[in-house]
């Protein structure tokens, strides 16, 4: 079993700070919002994006997969009462000369072995796909 540790503290009414290892992230905890920090939903979506990108890094050497770049776009769909996400939509865009079958294999592996993607998909629909960069 692996364990992860994060600590967070309120700076003031406009923001907070989270720490893990030697990294710090400013958190948007201001009720009015702030443009220079991510709010909790954006952080969750960023965690999913990081999970997917880490999956690419993990899988590509194993599959001897050639990529020149990867971009991920995510959208969280939130209901108001009670406040919660009801779906997450994603699009993974890969710049690669690999075949469509190998791109599909990459996509399946990204989802199958991701800690965050597996956790979130147990709680709500993850809808999306992987496509080749035009």
C-alpha positions as protocol buffer text, in pm:
chain_id: "A"
residue {
  index: 1
  type: UNK
  ca { x: 0 y: 0 z: 0 }
}
residue {
  index: 2
  type: UNK
  ca { x: 119 y: 348 z: -84 }
}
residue {
  index: 3
  type: UNK
  ca { x: 29 y: 652 z: 120 }
}
residue {
  index: 4
  type: UNK
  ca { x: 22 y: 1013 z: 11 }
}
residue {
  index: 5
  type: UNK
  ca { x: 48 y: 1316 z: 236 }
}
residue {
  index: 6
  type: UNK
  ca { x: -68 y: 1671 z: 171 }
}
residue {
  index: 7
  type: UNK
  ca { x: -111 y: 1953 z: 420 }
}
residue {
  index: 8
  type: UNK
  ca { x: -305 y: 2272 z: 359 }
}
residue {
  index: 9
  type: UNK
  ca { x: -355 y: 2591 z: 551 }
}
residue {
  index: 10
  type: UNK
  ca { x: -559 y: 2906 z: 517 }
}
residue {
  index: 11
  type: UNK
  ca { x: -350 y: 3212 z: 433 }
}
residue {
  index: 12
  type: UNK
  ca { x: -637 y: 3461 z: 450 }
}
residue {
  index: 13
  type: UNK
  ca { x: -993 y: 3508 z: 321 }
}
residue {
  index: 14
  type: UNK
  ca { x: -859 y: 3505 z: -36 }
}
residue {
  index: 15
  type: UNK
  ca { x: -653 y: 3191 z: -51 }
}
residue {
  index: 16
  type: UNK
  ca { x: -484 y: 2892 z: 101 }
}
residue {
  index: 17
  type: UNK
  ca { x: -170 y: 2692 z: 42 }
}
residue {
  index: 18
  type: UNK
  ca { x: -126 y: 2317 z: -2 }
}
residue {
  index: 19
  type: UNK
  ca { x: 207 y: 2140 z: 40 }
}
residue {
  index: 20
  type: UNK
  ca { x: 330 y: 1796 z: -59 }
}
residue {
  index: 21
  type: UNK
  ca { x: 696 y: 1695 z: -52 }
}
residue {
  index: 22
  type: UNK
  ca { x: 880 y: 2014 z: -154 }
}
residue {
  index: 23
  type: UNK
  ca { x: 597 y: 2146 z: -375 }
}
residue {
  index: 24
  type: UNK
  ca { x: 345 y: 2417 z: -295 }
}
residue {
  index: 25
  type: UNK
  ca { x: 18 y: 2502 z: -468 }
}
residue {
  index: 26
  type: UNK
  ca { x: -183 y: 2817 z: -406 }
}
residue {
  index: 27
  type: UNK
  ca { x: -551 y: 2730 z: -365 }
}
residue {
  index: 28
  type: UNK
  ca { x: -846 y: 2945 z: -466 }
}
residue {
  index: 29
  type: UNK
  ca { x: -1056 y: 2937 z: -150 }
}
residue {
  index: 30
  type: UNK
  ca { x: -1189 y: 3292 z: -190 }
}
residue {
  index: 31
  type: UNK
  ca { x: -1571 y: 3299 z: -210 }
}
residue {
  index: 32
  type: UNK
  ca { x: -1542 y: 3553 z: -493 }
}
residue {
  index: 33
  type: UNK
  ca { x: -1287 y: 3336 z: -673 }
}
residue {
  index: 34
  type: UNK
  ca { x: -945 y: 3436 z: -797 }
}
residue {
  index: 35
  type: UNK
  ca { x: -781 y: 3417 z: -1137 }
}
residue {
  index: 36
  type: UNK
  ca { x: -430 y: 3326 z: -1018 }
}
residue {
  index: 37
  type: UNK
  ca { x: -515 y: 2997 z: -843 }
}
residue {
  index: 38
  type: UNK
  ca { x: -719 y: 2685 z: -909 }
}
residue {
  index: 39
  type: UNK
  ca { x: -1042 y: 2618 z: -724 }
}
residue {
  index: 40
  type: UNK
  ca { x: -1116 y: 2272 z: -580 }
}
residue {
  index: 41
  type: UNK
  ca { x: -1286 y: 2141 z: -897 }
}
residue {
  index: 42
  type: UNK
  ca { x: -1002 y: 2265 z: -1117 }
}
residue {
  index: 43
  type: UNK
  ca { x: -755 y: 2094 z: -885 }
}
residue {
  index: 44
  type: UNK
  ca { x: -949 y: 1768 z: -913 }
}
residue {
  index: 45
  type: UNK
  ca { x: -951 y: 1794 z: -1292 }
}
residue {
  index: 46
  type: UNK
  ca { x: -579 y: 1876 z: -1285 }
}
residue {
  index: 47
  type: UNK
  ca { x: -517 y: 1565 z: -1076 }
}
residue {
  index: 48
  type: UNK
  ca { x: -698 y: 1358 z: -1340 }
}
residue {
  index: 49
  type: UNK
  ca { x: -496 y: 1523 z: -1619 }
}
residue {
  index: 50
  type: UNK
  ca { x: -172 y: 1456 z: -1430 }
}
residue {
  index: 51
  type: UNK
  ca { x: -279 y: 1095 z: -1378 }
}
residue {
  index: 52
  type: UNK
  ca { x: -345 y: 1051 z: -1749 }
}
residue {
  index: 53
  type: UNK
  ca { x: -16 y: 1218 z: -1847 }
}
residue {
  index: 54
  type: UNK
  ca { x: 174 y: 1003 z: -1597 }
}
residue {
  index: 55
  type: UNK
  ca { x: 0 y: 702 z: -1752 }
}
residue {
  index: 56
  type: UNK
  ca { x: 136 y: 805 z: -2091 }
}
residue {
  index: 57
  type: UNK
  ca { x: 486 y: 826 z: -1943 }
}
residue {
  index: 58
  type: UNK
  ca { x: 447 y: 485 z: -1779 }
}
residue {
  index: 59
  type: UNK
  ca { x: 301 y: 304 z: -2080 }
}
residue {
  index: 60
  type: UNK
  ca { x: 498 y: 444 z: -2374 }
}
residue {
  index: 61
  type: UNK
  ca { x: 831 y: 276 z: -2288 }
}
residue {
  index: 62
  type: UNK
  ca { x: 659 y: -56 z: -2216 }
}
residue {
  index: 63
  type: UNK
  ca { x: 475 y: -52 z: -2548 }
}
residue {
  index: 64
  type: UNK
  ca { x: 771 y: 103 z: -2733 }
}
residue {
  index: 65
  type: UNK
  ca { x: 526 y: 374 z: -2831 }
}
residue {
  index: 66
  type: UNK
  ca { x: 647 y: 687 z: -3012 }
}
residue {
  index: 67
  type: UNK
  ca { x: 485 y: 1020 z: -2920 }
}
residue {
  index: 68
  type: UNK
  ca { x: 582 y: 1377 z: -2995 }
}
residue {
  index: 69
  type: UNK
  ca { x: 327 y: 1537 z: -2762 }
}
residue {
  index: 70
  type: UNK
  ca { x: 11 y: 1491 z: -2560 }
}
residue {
  index: 71
  type: UNK
  ca { x: -258 y: 1742 z: -2464 }
}
residue {
  index: 72
  type: UNK
  ca { x: -557 y: 1679 z: -2240 }
}
residue {
  index: 73
  type: UNK
  ca { x: -872 y: 1890 z: -2212 }
}
residue {
  index: 74
  type: UNK
  ca { x: -1114 y: 1825 z: -1926 }
}
residue {
  index: 75
  type: UNK
  ca { x: -1457 y: 1953 z: -1833 }
}
residue {
  index: 76
  type: UNK
  ca { x: -1640 y: 1890 z: -1509 }
}
residue {
  index: 77
  type: UNK
  ca { x: -2021 y: 1896 z: -1511 }
}
residue {
  index: 78
  type: UNK
  ca { x: -2157 y: 2020 z: -1176 }
}
residue {
  index: 79
  type: UNK
  ca { x: -2508 y: 2016 z: -1038 }
}
residue {
  index: 80
  type: UNK
  ca { x: -2611 y: 2269 z: -775 }
}
residue {
  index: 81
  type: UNK
  ca { x: -2828 y: 2077 z: -529 }
}
residue {
  index: 82
  type: UNK
  ca { x: -2660 y: 1899 z: -376 }
}
residue {
  index: 83
  type: UNK
  ca { x: -2336 y: 2044 z: -512 }
}
residue {
  index: 84
  type: UNK
  ca { x: -2138 y: 1767 z: -679 }
}
residue {
  index: 85
  type: UNK
  ca { x: -1984 y: 1669 z: -1008 }
}
residue {
  index: 86
  type: UNK
  ca { x: -2210 y: 1445 z: -1213 }
}
residue {
  index: 87
  type: UNK
  ca { x: -1971 y: 1376 z: -1501 }
}
residue {
  index: 88
  type: UNK
  ca { x: -1624 y: 1451 z: -1628 }
}
residue {
  index: 89
  type: UNK
  ca { x: -1558 y: 1483 z: -2000 }
}
residue {
  index: 90
  type: UNK
  ca { x: -1208 y: 1451 z: -2141 }
}
residue {
  index: 91
  type: UNK
  ca { x: -1023 y: 1456 z: -2468 }
}
residue {
  index: 92
  type: UNK
  ca { x: -669 y: 1325 z: -2503 }
}
residue {
  index: 93
  type: UNK
  ca { x: -491 y: 1448 z: -2816 }
}
residue {
  index: 94
  type: UNK
  ca { x: -176 y: 1258 z: -2909 }
}
residue {
  index: 95
  type: UNK
  ca { x: 82 y: 1366 z: -3165 }
}
residue {
  index: 96
  type: UNK
  ca { x: 208 y: 1029 z: -3282 }
}
residue {
  index: 97
  type: UNK
  ca { x: 271 y: 827 z: -3598 }
}
residue {
  index: 98
  type: UNK
  ca { x: 142 y: 511 z: -3428 }
}
residue {
  index: 99
  type: UNK
  ca { x: -148 y: 315 z: -3579 }
}
residue {
  index: 100
  type: UNK
  ca { x: -508 y: 366 z: -3470 }
}
residue {
  index: 101
  type: UNK
  ca { x: -500 y: 26 z: -3299 }
}
residue {
  index: 102
  type: UNK
  ca { x: -196 y: 128 z: -3094 }
}
residue {
  index: 103
  type: UNK
  ca { x: -358 y: 460 z: -3005 }
}
residue {
  index: 104
  type: UNK
  ca { x: -658 y: 264 z: -2877 }
}
residue {
  index: 105
  type: UNK
  ca { x: -425 y: 42 z: -2674 }
}
residue {
  index: 106
  type: UNK
  ca { x: -261 y: 352 z: -2525 }
}
residue {
  index: 107
  type: UNK
  ca { x: -602 y: 495 z: -2431 }
}
residue {
  index: 108
  type: UNK
  ca { x: -713 y: 173 z: -2262 }
}
residue {
  index: 109
  type: UNK
  ca { x: -389 y: 152 z: -2066 }
}
residue {
  index: 110
  type: UNK
  ca { x: -409 y: 515 z: -1953 }
}
residue {
  index: 111
  type: UNK
  ca { x: -754 y: 451 z: -1805 }
}
residue {
  index: 112
  type: UNK
  ca { x: -688 y: 100 z: -1672 }
}
residue {
  index: 113
  type: UNK
  ca { x: -377 y: 179 z: -1468 }
}
residue {
  index: 114
  type: UNK
  ca { x: -453 y: 530 z: -1341 }
}
residue {
  index: 115
  type: UNK
  ca { x: -510 y: 571 z: -968 }
}
residue {
  index: 116
  type: UNK
  ca { x: -711 y: 891 z: -1008 }
}
residue {
  index: 117
  type: UNK
  ca { x: -900 y: 777 z: -1319 }
}
residue {
  index: 118
  type: UNK
  ca { x: -999 y: 450 z: -1148 }
}
residue {
  index: 119
  type: UNK
  ca { x: -1107 y: 633 z: -832 }
}
residue {
  index: 120
  type: UNK
  ca { x: -1313 y: 891 z: -1018 }
}
residue {
  index: 121
  type: UNK
  ca { x: -1471 y: 645 z: -1261 }
}
residue {
  index: 122
  type: UNK
  ca { x: -1608 y: 453 z: -961 }
}
residue {
  index: 123
  type: UNK
  ca { x: -1787 y: 771 z: -849 }
}
residue {
  index: 124
  type: UNK
  ca { x: -1909 y: 930 z: -1172 }
}
residue {
  index: 125
  type: UNK
  ca { x: -1900 y: 884 z: -1548 }
}
residue {
  index: 126
  type: UNK
  ca { x: -1570 y: 961 z: -1722 }
}
residue {
  index: 127
  type: UNK
  ca { x: -1668 y: 1034 z: -2081 }
}
residue {
  index: 128
  type: UNK
  ca { x: -1420 y: 1093 z: -2356 }
}
residue {
  index: 129
  type: UNK
  ca { x: -1164 y: 957 z: -2589 }
}
residue {
  index: 130
  type: UNK
  ca { x: -822 y: 975 z: -2740 }
}
residue {
  index: 131
  type: UNK
  ca { x: -756 y: 1107 z: -3087 }
}
residue {
  index: 132
  type: UNK
  ca { x: -461 y: 1180 z: -3309 }
}
residue {
  index: 133
  type: UNK
  ca { x: -351 y: 1541 z: -3341 }
}
residue {
  index: 134
  type: UNK
  ca { x: -462 y: 1680 z: -3676 }
}
